[in-house]
Each structure stands twice: as structure tokens, then as C-alpha cells.
Amino acid sequence: MDITEFAAVPAITAIVYLAAYLIKTVSASEKANRMLPPVCGIMGLILGLVCYFALPGYLSADNWVTAAAIGAVSGFAATGINQIYRQAVKTANMGIEGEESSDEEHAG
């Protein structure tokens, strides 16, 4: 098994993440935001099939069903990465606000 066979999963995840970010930026509606996880899964599924048929050997899959599953999971992973990023930023912002309020308490 070659390292290039594993490169498809992060590539699909990155492409889906960027596409979802673009969709979220362009569409400010709440309905579009709620539809992003299934859309990411479908985009990943399609990219998995494209990799399987257009780039044989690039995706580590024995058949098209496995390729579709790998793609879908990679697409859903993009949603998870987005949630991890949002929680990290939220936690960091809460930490900064907490430090400011504790500094004010010590000054008073």
C-alpha cells in the first residue's frame, strides 16, 4: 500500500470543507446552515466516486461502494473539523474574557 492511496481522504475532506465554507459564506440563511452536513456527505460521496473512476489506484477502495463510503465519511469529516475549529475559537474567546474579568477583580 502506497502513501498516495491515503492522500485521497484528506484531499476529499479539504475540498468539501472549502466548498462548505464557500456555501456558508455566500448563503447567510439558517436553513442553508442546517443543510450543510448532509450536503458535505453527498459532496464527499461524489468526490469518492470521481476519485475511484477517474483516478484508479488513488483511492484505496476495492469497489465503487467502498469508494462512495470513503468519500461520504470524508465529507462528514469536514463538518466535524469545522465544529472542532468553532469550539476551539469559542473556548479561546471565553478564556480571554475570563482573564480580563479576573484582572479587573484584582485591580479593584
NUKOLKOL-874335 format. One record per atom (N, C-alpha, C, O): z negated, x negated, y; atom name; residue number from 1. Coordinates in steps of 0.1 Angstrom, whole numbers, plus 5000, padded with zeros to 4 digits. Layout:
z=Z&x=X&y=Y&atome=CA&num=NUM .
...
// end
This chain:
z=5000&x=4992&y=4988&atome=N&num=1 .
z=5000&x=5000&y=5000&atome=CA&num=1 .
z=5000&x=4991&y=5012&atome=C&num=1 .
z=4992&x=4982&y=5014&atome=O&num=1 .
z=5009&x=4993&y=5021&atome=N&num=2 .
z=5011&x=4985&y=5033&atome=CA&num=2 .
z=5004&x=4991&y=5045&atome=C&num=2 .
z=5001&x=5003&y=5045&atome=O&num=2 .
z=5000&x=4983&y=5055&atome=N&num=3 .
z=4993&x=4988&y=5066&atome=CA&num=3 .
z=5001&x=4998&y=5074&atome=C&num=3 .
z=4995&x=5006&y=5081&atome=O&num=3 .
z=5014&x=4997&y=5074&atome=N&num=4 .
z=5023&x=5006&y=5082&atome=CA&num=4 .
z=5021&x=5020&y=5076&atome=C&num=4 .
z=5024&x=5030&y=5084&atome=O&num=4 .
z=5017&x=5022&y=5064&atome=N&num=5 .
z=5016&x=5036&y=5058&atome=CA&num=5 .
z=5004&x=5043&y=5065&atome=C&num=5 .
z=5004&x=5055&y=5065&atome=O&num=5 .
z=4994&x=5035&y=5069&atome=N&num=6 .
z=4982&x=5041&y=5076&atome=CA&num=6 .
z=4984&x=5043&y=5091&atome=C&num=6 .
z=4977&x=5050&y=5097&atome=O&num=6 .
z=4995&x=5037&y=5096&atome=N&num=7 .
z=4997&x=5039&y=5111&atome=CA&num=7 .
z=5002&x=5052&y=5115&atome=C&num=7 .
z=5001&x=5056&y=5127&atome=O&num=7 .
z=5007&x=5060&y=5106&atome=N&num=8 .
z=5012&x=5074&y=5109&atome=CA&num=8 .
z=5001&x=5083&y=5113&atome=C&num=8 .
z=5003&x=5091&y=5122&atome=O&num=8 .
z=4989&x=5082&y=5107&atome=N&num=9 .
z=4978&x=5092&y=5110&atome=CA&num=9 .
z=4973&x=5090&y=5125&atome=C&num=9 .
z=4973&x=5100&y=5132&atome=O&num=9 .
z=4970&x=5078&y=5129&atome=N&num=10 .
z=4966&x=5076&y=5143&atome=CA&num=10 .
z=4977&x=5079&y=5153&atome=C&num=10 .
z=4975&x=5084&y=5164&atome=O&num=10 .
z=4990&x=5076&y=5149&atome=N&num=11 .
z=5001&x=5079&y=5157&atome=CA&num=11 .
z=5003&x=5094&y=5159&atome=C&num=11 .
z=5005&x=5099&y=5171&atome=O&num=11 .
z=5002&x=5102&y=5149&atome=N&num=12 .
z=5003&x=5116&y=5150&atome=CA&num=12 .
z=4991&x=5121&y=5158&atome=C&num=12 .
z=4993&x=5130&y=5167&atome=O&num=12 .
z=4979&x=5116&y=5156&atome=N&num=13 .
z=4967&x=5121&y=5164&atome=CA&num=13 .
z=4969&x=5118&y=5178&atome=C&num=13 .
z=4966&x=5126&y=5187&atome=O&num=13 .
z=4974&x=5106&y=5182&atome=N&num=14 .
z=4976&x=5102&y=5196&atome=CA&num=14 .
z=4987&x=5111&y=5202&atome=C&num=14 .
z=4985&x=5116&y=5214&atome=O&num=14 .
z=4998&x=5114&y=5195&atome=N&num=15 .
z=5008&x=5122&y=5201&atome=CA&num=15 .
z=5004&x=5136&y=5203&atome=C&num=15 .
z=5006&x=5142&y=5214&atome=O&num=15 .
z=4996&x=5142&y=5194&atome=N&num=16 .
z=4991&x=5155&y=5195&atome=CA&num=16 .
z=4981&x=5156&y=5206&atome=C&num=16 .
z=4981&x=5165&y=5214&atome=O&num=16 .
z=4972&x=5146&y=5207&atome=N&num=17 .
z=4962&x=5145&y=5218&atome=CA&num=17 .
z=4969&x=5145&y=5232&atome=C&num=17 .
z=4965&x=5153&y=5241&atome=O&num=17 .
z=4979&x=5137&y=5233&atome=N&num=18 .
z=4986&x=5137&y=5246&atome=CA&num=18 .
z=4993&x=5150&y=5249&atome=C&num=18 .
z=4993&x=5154&y=5261&atome=O&num=18 .
z=4999&x=5156&y=5239&atome=N&num=19 .
z=5006&x=5169&y=5241&atome=CA&num=19 .
z=4996&x=5179&y=5245&atome=C&num=19 .
z=4999&x=5188&y=5254&atome=O&num=19 .
z=4984&x=5180&y=5238&atome=N&num=20 .
z=4974&x=5189&y=5242&atome=CA&num=20 .
z=4968&x=5187&y=5256&atome=C&num=20 .
z=4966&x=5197&y=5263&atome=O&num=20 .
z=4967&x=5175&y=5259&atome=N&num=21 .
z=4962&x=5172&y=5273&atome=CA&num=21 .
z=4972&x=5177&y=5283&atome=C&num=21 .
z=4968&x=5182&y=5294&atome=O&num=21 .
z=4985&x=5175&y=5280&atome=N&num=22 .
z=4995&x=5180&y=5289&atome=CA&num=22 .
z=4995&x=5195&y=5290&atome=C&num=22 .
z=4996&x=5201&y=5301&atome=O&num=22 .
z=4994&x=5202&y=5279&atome=N&num=23 .
z=4993&x=5216&y=5279&atome=CA&num=23 .
z=4981&x=5221&y=5287&atome=C&num=23 .
z=4982&x=5230&y=5295&atome=O&num=23 .
z=4970&x=5215&y=5285&atome=N&num=24 .
z=4958&x=5219&y=5292&atome=CA&num=24 .
z=4959&x=5216&y=5307&atome=C&num=24 .
z=4954&x=5224&y=5315&atome=O&num=24 .
z=4965&x=5205&y=5311&atome=N&num=25 .
z=4967&x=5202&y=5325&atome=CA&num=25 .
z=4976&x=5212&y=5332&atome=C&num=25 .
z=4974&x=5217&y=5343&atome=O&num=25 .
z=4987&x=5216&y=5325&atome=N&num=26 .
z=4997&x=5225&y=5331&atome=CA&num=26 .
z=4992&x=5239&y=5331&atome=C&num=26 .
z=4994&x=5246&y=5341&atome=O&num=26 .
z=4986&x=5243&y=5320&atome=N&num=27 .
z=4981&x=5257&y=5319&atome=CA&num=27 .
z=4966&x=5257&y=5322&atome=C&num=27 .
z=4958&x=5252&y=5314&atome=O&num=27 .
z=4962&x=5264&y=5332&atome=N&num=28 .
z=4948&x=5265&y=5335&atome=CA&num=28 .
z=4941&x=5277&y=5330&atome=C&num=28 .
z=4929&x=5280&y=5333&atome=O&num=28 .
z=4948&x=5285&y=5322&atome=N&num=29 .
z=4942&x=5298&y=5317&atome=CA&num=29 .
z=4932&x=5295&y=5305&atome=C&num=29 .
z=4934&x=5285&y=5298&atome=O&num=29 .
z=4922&x=5303&y=5304&atome=N&num=30 .
z=4912&x=5302&y=5293&atome=CA&num=30 .
z=4919&x=5305&y=5280&atome=C&num=30 .
z=4915&x=5299&y=5270&atome=O&num=30 .
z=4928&x=5314&y=5280&atome=N&num=31 .
z=4935&x=5318&y=5267&atome=CA&num=31 .
z=4942&x=5306&y=5261&atome=C&num=31 .
z=4942&x=5303&y=5249&atome=O&num=31 .
z=4949&x=5298&y=5270&atome=N&num=32 .
z=4956&x=5286&y=5265&atome=CA&num=32 .
z=4946&x=5276&y=5260&atome=C&num=32 .
z=4949&x=5269&y=5250&atome=O&num=32 .
z=4935&x=5275&y=5266&atome=N&num=33 .
z=4924&x=5265&y=5261&atome=CA&num=33 .
z=4919&x=5269&y=5247&atome=C&num=33 .
z=4916&x=5261&y=5239&atome=O&num=33 .
z=4917&x=5282&y=5245&atome=N&num=34 .
z=4912&x=5287&y=5232&atome=CA&num=34 .
z=4923&x=5285&y=5221&atome=C&num=34 .
z=4919&x=5284&y=5210&atome=O&num=34 .
z=4935&x=5285&y=5225&atome=N&num=35 .
z=4946&x=5284&y=5215&atome=CA&num=35 .
z=4949&x=5269&y=5212&atome=C&num=35 .
z=4957&x=5266&y=5203&atome=O&num=35 .
z=4943&x=5260&y=5219&atome=N&num=36 .
z=4947&x=5246&y=5217&atome=CA&num=36 .
z=4944&x=5240&y=5203&atome=C&num=36 .
z=4952&x=5234&y=5197&atome=O&num=36 .
z=4932&x=5243&y=5196&atome=N&num=37 .
z=4930&x=5238&y=5183&atome=CA&num=37 .
z=4941&x=5242&y=5173&atome=C&num=37 .
z=4946&x=5234&y=5165&atome=O&num=37 .
z=4944&x=5255&y=5172&atome=N&num=38 .
z=4955&x=5259&y=5162&atome=CA&num=38 .
z=4968&x=5253&y=5166&atome=C&num=38 .
z=4976&x=5249&y=5157&atome=O&num=38 .
z=4971&x=5252&y=5179&atome=N&num=39 .
z=4984&x=5246&y=5184&atome=CA&num=39 .
z=4984&x=5231&y=5180&atome=C&num=39 .
z=4994&x=5226&y=5175&atome=O&num=39 .
z=4973&x=5224&y=5181&atome=N&num=40 .
z=4972&x=5210&y=5177&atome=CA&num=40 .
z=4974&x=5208&y=5162&atome=C&num=40 .
z=4981&x=5199&y=5158&atome=O&num=40 .
z=4969&x=5217&y=5154&atome=N&num=41 .
z=4971&x=5217&y=5140&atome=CA&num=41 .
z=4985&x=5219&y=5136&atome=C&num=41 .
z=4991&x=5212&y=5127&atome=O&num=41 .
z=4992&x=5228&y=5143&atome=N&num=42 .
z=5006&x=5231&y=5140&atome=CA&num=42 .
z=5015&x=5220&y=5144&atome=C&num=42 .
z=5024&x=5216&y=5137&atome=O&num=42 .
z=5012&x=5214&y=5156&atome=N&num=43 .
z=5019&x=5202&y=5161&atome=CA&num=43 .
z=5018&x=5191&y=5151&atome=C&num=43 .
z=5028&x=5184&y=5148&atome=O&num=43 .
z=5006&x=5188&y=5146&atome=N&num=44 .
z=5004&x=5178&y=5137&atome=CA&num=44 .
z=5011&x=5180&y=5124&atome=C&num=44 .
z=5017&x=5171&y=5118&atome=O&num=44 .
z=5011&x=5193&y=5119&atome=N&num=45 .
z=5018&x=5196&y=5107&atome=CA&num=45 .
z=5033&x=5193&y=5108&atome=C&num=45 .
z=5039&x=5188&y=5099&atome=O&num=45 .
z=5039&x=5197&y=5120&atome=N&num=46 .
z=5053&x=5195&y=5122&atome=CA&num=46 .
z=5056&x=5180&y=5123&atome=C&num=46 .
z=5066&x=5175&y=5117&atome=O&num=46 .
z=5047&x=5172&y=5129&atome=N&num=47 .
z=5049&x=5158&y=5130&atome=CA&num=47 .
z=5048&x=5151&y=5117&atome=C&num=47 .
z=5055&x=5142&y=5114&atome=O&num=47 .
z=5039&x=5156&y=5108&atome=N&num=48 .
z=5037&x=5151&y=5095&atome=CA&num=48 .
z=5050&x=5153&y=5087&atome=C&num=48 .
z=5054&x=5144&y=5079&atome=O&num=48 .
z=5056&x=5165&y=5088&atome=N&num=49 .
z=5068&x=5167&y=5081&atome=CA&num=49 .
z=5080&x=5159&y=5086&atome=C&num=49 .
z=5088&x=5154&y=5079&atome=O&num=49 .
z=5080&x=5157&y=5099&atome=N&num=50 .
z=5091&x=5149&y=5106&atome=CA&num=50 .
z=5089&x=5135&y=5101&atome=C&num=50 .
z=5099&x=5128&y=5097&atome=O&num=50 .
z=5077&x=5130&y=5100&atome=N&num=51 .
z=5075&x=5116&y=5095&atome=CA&num=51 .
z=5079&x=5115&y=5081&atome=C&num=51 .
z=5085&x=5105&y=5077&atome=O&num=51 .
z=5076&x=5125&y=5073&atome=N&num=52 .
z=5079&x=5124&y=5058&atome=CA&num=52 .
z=5094&x=5124&y=5056&atome=C&num=52 .
z=5099&x=5116&y=5048&atome=O&num=52 .
z=5102&x=5133&y=5063&atome=N&num=53 .
z=5116&x=5134&y=5061&atome=CA&num=53 .
z=5124&x=5124&y=5069&atome=C&num=53 .
z=5134&x=5118&y=5064&atome=O&num=53 .
z=5120&x=5121&y=5081&atome=N&num=54 .
z=5128&x=5112&y=5089&atome=CA&num=54 .
z=5125&x=5097&y=5087&atome=C&num=54 .
z=5134&x=5089&y=5089&atome=O&num=54 .
z=5113&x=5094&y=5084&atome=N&num=55 .
z=5108&x=5081&y=5082&atome=CA&num=55 .
z=5102&x=5079&y=5068&atome=C&num=55 .
z=5090&x=5077&y=5067&atome=O&num=55 .
z=5110&x=5079&y=5058&atome=N&num=56 .
z=5105&x=5077&y=5044&atome=CA&num=56 .
z=5096&x=5065&y=5043&atome=C&num=56 .
z=5100&x=5054&y=5047&atome=O&num=56 .
z=5085&x=5066&y=5037&atome=N&num=57 .
z=5076&x=5055&y=5035&atome=CA&num=57 .
z=5066&x=5052&y=5046&atome=C&num=57 .
z=5057&x=5045&y=5045&atome=O&num=57 .
z=5068&x=5058&y=5058&atome=N&num=58 .
z=5060&x=5056&y=5069&atome=CA&num=58 .
z=5047&x=5064&y=5068&atome=C&num=58 .
z=5036&x=5059&y=5072&atome=O&num=58 .
z=5047&x=5076&y=5061&atome=N&num=59 .
z=5036&x=5084&y=5059&atome=CA&num=59 .
z=5032&x=5083&y=5044&atome=C&num=59 .
z=5041&x=5084&y=5036&atome=O&num=59 .
z=5020&x=5080&y=5041&atome=N&num=60 .
z=5015&x=5078&y=5028&atome=CA&num=60 .
z=5013&x=5092&y=5021&atome=C&num=60 .
z=5002&x=5097&y=5019&atome=O&num=60 .
z=5025&x=5098&y=5017&atome=N&num=61 .
z=5025&x=5111&y=5010&atome=CA&num=61 .
z=5035&x=5111&y=4999&atome=C&num=61 .
z=5046&x=5106&y=5000&atome=O&num=61 .
z=5031&x=5118&y=4988&atome=N&num=62 .
z=5040&x=5118&y=4976&atome=CA&num=62 .
z=5049&x=5130&y=4977&atome=C&num=62 .
z=5060&x=5129&y=4972&atome=O&num=62 .
z=5046&x=5140&y=4985&atome=N&num=63 .
z=5055&x=5152&y=4986&atome=CA&num=63 .
z=5053&x=5158&y=5000&atome=C&num=63 .
z=5044&x=5154&y=5008&atome=O&num=63 .
z=5061&x=5168&y=5003&atome=N&num=64 .
z=5061&x=5174&y=5016&atome=CA&num=64 .
z=5048&x=5182&y=5019&atome=C&num=64 .
z=5044&x=5183&y=5031&atome=O&num=64 .
z=5042&x=5187&y=5009&atome=N&num=65 .
z=5030&x=5195&y=5011&atome=CA&num=65 .
z=5019&x=5185&y=5015&atome=C&num=65 .
z=5011&x=5189&y=5025&atome=O&num=65 .
z=5018&x=5174&y=5009&atome=N&num=66 .
z=5008&x=5164&y=5013&atome=CA&num=66 .
z=5010&x=5159&y=5027&atome=C&num=66 .
z=5001&x=5157&y=5035&atome=O&num=66 .
z=5023&x=5157&y=5030&atome=N&num=67 .
z=5027&x=5152&y=5044&atome=CA&num=67 .
z=5023&x=5162&y=5054&atome=C&num=67 .
z=5018&x=5159&y=5065&atome=O&num=67 .
z=5025&x=5175&y=5051&atome=N&num=68 .
z=5021&x=5186&y=5060&atome=CA&num=68 .
z=5006&x=5186&y=5062&atome=C&num=68 .
z=5001&x=5188&y=5073&atome=O&num=68 .
z=4999&x=5185&y=5051&atome=N&num=69 .
z=4984&x=5185&y=5052&atome=CA&num=69 .
z=4979&x=5173&y=5060&atome=C&num=69 .
z=4970&x=5174&y=5068&atome=O&num=69 .
z=4984&x=5161&y=5058&atome=N&num=70 .
z=4980&x=5149&y=5065&atome=CA&num=70 .
z=4983&x=5151&y=5080&atome=C&num=70 .
z=4975&x=5148&y=5089&atome=O&num=70 .
z=4995&x=5157&y=5083&atome=N&num=71 .
z=4998&x=5160&y=5097&atome=CA&num=71 .
z=4989&x=5170&y=5104&atome=C&num=71 .
z=4985&x=5168&y=5115&atome=O&num=71 .
z=4986&x=5180&y=5096&atome=N&num=72 .
z=4977&x=5191&y=5102&atome=CA&num=72 .
z=4963&x=5185&y=5104&atome=C&num=72 .
z=4957&x=5188&y=5115&atome=O&num=72 .
z=4958&x=5178&y=5095&atome=N&num=73 .
z=4944&x=5172&y=5097&atome=CA&num=73 .
z=4945&x=5162&y=5109&atome=C&num=73 .
z=4935&x=5161&y=5116&atome=O&num=73 .
z=4955&x=5154&y=5110&atome=N&num=74 .
z=4957&x=5145&y=5121&atome=CA&num=74 .
z=4957&x=5153&y=5135&atome=C&num=74 .
z=4952&x=5148&y=5145&atome=O&num=74 .
z=4964&x=5164&y=5134&atome=N&num=75 .
z=4964&x=5172&y=5146&atome=CA&num=75 .
z=4951&x=5178&y=5150&atome=C&num=75 .
z=4947&x=5178&y=5162&atome=O&num=75 .
z=4943&x=5183&y=5140&atome=N&num=76 .
z=4930&x=5188&y=5143&atome=CA&num=76 .
z=4921&x=5177&y=5147&atome=C&num=76 .
z=4911&x=5179&y=5155&atome=O&num=76 .
z=4923&x=5164&y=5143&atome=N&num=77 .
z=4915&x=5153&y=5147&atome=CA&num=77 .
z=4916&x=5151&y=5162&atome=C&num=77 .
z=4907&x=5146&y=5168&atome=O&num=77 .
z=4928&x=5154&y=5167&atome=N&num=78 .
z=4930&x=5152&y=5182&atome=CA&num=78 .
z=4920&x=5161&y=5189&atome=C&num=78 .
z=4915&x=5157&y=5200&atome=O&num=78 .
z=4918&x=5173&y=5184&atome=N&num=79 .
z=4908&x=5182&y=5190&atome=CA&num=79 .
z=4894&x=5177&y=5189&atome=C&num=79 .
z=4887&x=5177&y=5199&atome=O&num=79 .
z=4891&x=5171&y=5178&atome=N&num=80 .
z=4878&x=5165&y=5176&atome=CA&num=80 .
z=4875&x=5153&y=5186&atome=C&num=80 .
z=4865&x=5152&y=5191&atome=O&num=80 .
z=4886&x=5145&y=5187&atome=N&num=81 .
z=4885&x=5134&y=5196&atome=CA&num=81 .
z=4882&x=5139&y=5211&atome=C&num=81 .
z=4874&x=5133&y=5218&atome=O&num=81 .
z=4889&x=5149&y=5214&atome=N&num=82 .
z=4887&x=5155&y=5228&atome=CA&num=82 .
z=4873&x=5160&y=5229&atome=C&num=82 .
z=4867&x=5157&y=5240&atome=O&num=82 .
z=4867&x=5166&y=5219&atome=N&num=83 .
z=4853&x=5171&y=5220&atome=CA&num=83 .
z=4843&x=5160&y=5221&atome=C&num=83 .
z=4833&x=5160&y=5228&atome=O&num=83 .
z=4846&x=5149&y=5213&atome=N&num=84 .
z=4837&x=5137&y=5214&atome=CA&num=84 .
z=4837&x=5131&y=5228&atome=C&num=84 .
z=4827&x=5128&y=5233&atome=O&num=84 .
z=4849&x=5130&y=5234&atome=N&num=85 .
z=4850&x=5125&y=5247&atome=CA&num=85 .
z=4843&x=5133&y=5257&atome=C&num=85 .
z=4835&x=5128&y=5266&atome=O&num=85 .
z=4845&x=5147&y=5257&atome=N&num=86 .
z=4838&x=5156&y=5266&atome=CA&num=86 .
z=4823&x=5155&y=5265&atome=C&num=86 .
z=4816&x=5155&y=5275&atome=O&num=86 .
z=4818&x=5154&y=5253&atome=N&num=87 .
z=4803&x=5153&y=5251&atome=CA&num=87 .
z=4798&x=5140&y=5256&atome=C&num=87 .
z=4787&x=5140&y=5262&atome=O&num=87 .
z=4805&x=5129&y=5254&atome=N&num=88 .
z=4801&x=5116&y=5259&atome=CA&num=88 .
z=4800&x=5116&y=5274&atome=C&num=88 .
z=4791&x=5111&y=5280&atome=O&num=88 .
z=4810&x=5122&y=5281&atome=N&num=89 .
z=4811&x=5123&y=5295&atome=CA&num=89 .
z=4799&x=5131&y=5300&atome=C&num=89 .
z=4792&x=5128&y=5310&atome=O&num=89 .
z=4797&x=5143&y=5294&atome=N&num=90 .
z=4786&x=5152&y=5297&atome=CA&num=90 .
z=4773&x=5145&y=5296&atome=C&num=90 .
z=4764&x=5147&y=5305&atome=O&num=90 .
z=4771&x=5138&y=5285&atome=N&num=91 .
z=4758&x=5131&y=5283&atome=CA&num=91 .
z=4756&x=5120&y=5293&atome=C&num=91 .
z=4745&x=5118&y=5298&atome=O&num=91 .
z=4767&x=5113&y=5296&atome=N&num=92 .
z=4766&x=5102&y=5306&atome=CA&num=92 .
z=4763&x=5108&y=5320&atome=C&num=92 .
z=4755&x=5102&y=5327&atome=O&num=92 .
z=4769&x=5119&y=5324&atome=N&num=93 .
z=4766&x=5125&y=5337&atome=CA&num=93 .
z=4752&x=5130&y=5337&atome=C&num=93 .
z=4745&x=5129&y=5348&atome=O&num=93 .
z=4747&x=5136&y=5326&atome=N&num=94 .
z=4733&x=5140&y=5326&atome=CA&num=94 .
z=4723&x=5129&y=5327&atome=C&num=94 .
z=4713&x=5130&y=5334&atome=O&num=94 .
z=4727&x=5117&y=5321&atome=N&num=95 .
z=4718&x=5105&y=5322&atome=CA&num=95 .
z=4718&x=5100&y=5337&atome=C&num=95 .
z=4707&x=5096&y=5341&atome=O&num=95 .
z=4729&x=5100&y=5344&atome=N&num=96 .
z=4729&x=5096&y=5358&atome=CA&num=96 .
z=4721&x=5105&y=5366&atome=C&num=96 .
z=4714&x=5100&y=5375&atome=O&num=96 .
z=4722&x=5118&y=5364&atome=N&num=97 .
z=4715&x=5128&y=5372&atome=CA&num=97 .
z=4700&x=5126&y=5369&atome=C&num=97 .
z=4692&x=5128&y=5378&atome=O&num=97 .
z=4696&x=5124&y=5357&atome=N&num=98 .
z=4682&x=5122&y=5353&atome=CA&num=98 .
z=4676&x=5110&y=5360&atome=C&num=98 .
z=4665&x=5110&y=5364&atome=O&num=98 .
z=4684&x=5099&y=5361&atome=N&num=99 .
z=4679&x=5087&y=5367&atome=CA&num=99 .
z=4677&x=5089&y=5382&atome=C&num=99 .
z=4667&x=5084&y=5388&atome=O&num=99 .
z=4686&x=5097&y=5388&atome=N&num=100 .
z=4684&x=5099&y=5403&atome=CA&num=100 .
z=4672&x=5107&y=5405&atome=C&num=100 .
z=4665&x=5105&y=5415&atome=O&num=100 .
z=4669&x=5118&y=5397&atome=N&num=101 .
z=4658&x=5126&y=5400&atome=CA&num=101 .
z=4645&x=5118&y=5397&atome=C&num=101 .
z=4635&x=5121&y=5403&atome=O&num=101 .
z=4645&x=5109&y=5387&atome=N&num=102 .
z=4633&x=5102&y=5384&atome=CA&num=102 .
z=4630&x=5091&y=5395&atome=C&num=102 .
z=4618&x=5088&y=5398&atome=O&num=102 .
z=4641&x=5086&y=5401&atome=N&num=103 .
z=4639&x=5077&y=5412&atome=CA&num=103 .
z=4633&x=5084&y=5424&atome=C&num=103 .
z=4624&x=5079&y=5431&atome=O&num=103 .
z=4637&x=5097&y=5427&atome=N&num=104 .
z=4631&x=5104&y=5438&atome=CA&num=104 .
z=4616&x=5107&y=5435&atome=C&num=104 .
z=4609&x=5108&y=5445&atome=O&num=104 .
z=4613&x=5110&y=5423&atome=N&num=105 .
z=4599&x=5113&y=5419&atome=CA&num=105 .
z=4590&x=5101&y=5422&atome=C&num=105 .
z=4579&x=5102&y=5427&atome=O&num=105 .
z=4595&x=5089&y=5419&atome=N&num=106 .
z=4587&x=5077&y=5421&atome=CA&num=106 .
z=4586&x=5073&y=5436&atome=C&num=106 .
z=4576&x=5067&y=5440&atome=O&num=106 .
z=4596&x=5077&y=5443&atome=N&num=107 .
z=4596&x=5074&y=5458&atome=CA&num=107 .
z=4586&x=5082&y=5465&atome=C&num=107 .
z=4581&x=5078&y=5475&atome=O&num=107 .
z=4584&x=5095&y=5460&atome=N&num=108 .
z=4576&x=5104&y=5467&atome=CA&num=108 .
z=4562&x=5103&y=5464&atome=C&num=108 .
z=4554&x=5111&y=5470&atome=O&num=108 .
// end
